[in-house]
C-alpha cells in the first residue's frame, strides 16, 4: 500500500497516478488527553486500520496525484535519526573536499555513530525547501528513509525488518560549515519526506534500490542502496542499542556521492526504485519570516 498525506491534513491511498481520499479512516484512531503517547499515532495503528483504508479506497472518488500538494507521509515522528557517512564513495568525497568537511574529522559511521534532526524540520514534497543563510553553501542529499512501525529496543539485525512500517524518499538538506550536524541539518523544511509511504510488504529487500537525484534536470546523484556501509537492518540494530525506537520514528540511511549545492528557484527531482519520484521546489526563506 502507498499512503500519502495531502492538502489540509488529508490521508490518501496512491494507485499509479490516482489518489483516493481515505481521510475518514482516521476517525477510527483513538483520541487522547495530554500527555500524548510516544510515537506517531497513525503509524502505530496502521496494521489495524489497513482493512478500513482499503475498503474506503474502493469507493472514494479518484483525484490526480499531480493536482494535490503532498505533506510528509509521517505527521508526528518522535525522532528523525540520520546516518552521517554511510556510503564509501560519499565518505571519500567529503574527506577530499575542504568545502564539505570544514576541517572536521570525518570518521567512518561505525565511529561517528548517528545524529538526530529536529522533527520541526520535516515537510512533504509539496511544501518545498526554504533556504536560509543564503551566503553559505547548502547541499542536497538523497537518502532511503525507513519508517519504524513497531516499538523496540536492542533489536537484533535478524529481527530488524519486522520493525519497519515502510519506506519513503528522504532529502537531508544540509548547510555546510563547522557547526554540529544536528544544527546545520535541522533548519525548517530541511528534512523532506515523500512522496508517500510504501509499506514494507512491497519492499522485501531495501538493500537493492536504485536512487537518483537531479537538480533542474542535471543528474547529481545516482547510486544504489546495495552500496550502503550499514544497511537498514544494521542501522536499526545500531540505533536501538542506544534508544527505543517508536512507531513513526524515521531513519535516514545516509547519502551516496554526488552531493552539491542548491539555490532558490531550483527544482530537485528525487527518485528511488519501487517508491516513486518527487519534485521539490527550492525558494529563499527570507521573505516569509
Ligand atoms: Mn545525510
Boltz pocket constraint, residues with backbone or C-beta under 6 A from the ligand:
constraints:
  - pocket:
      binder: B
      contacts: [[A, 82], [A, 83], [A, 84], [A, 141], [A, 143], [A, 172], [A, 252], [A, 254], [A, 255]]
      max_distance: 6.0
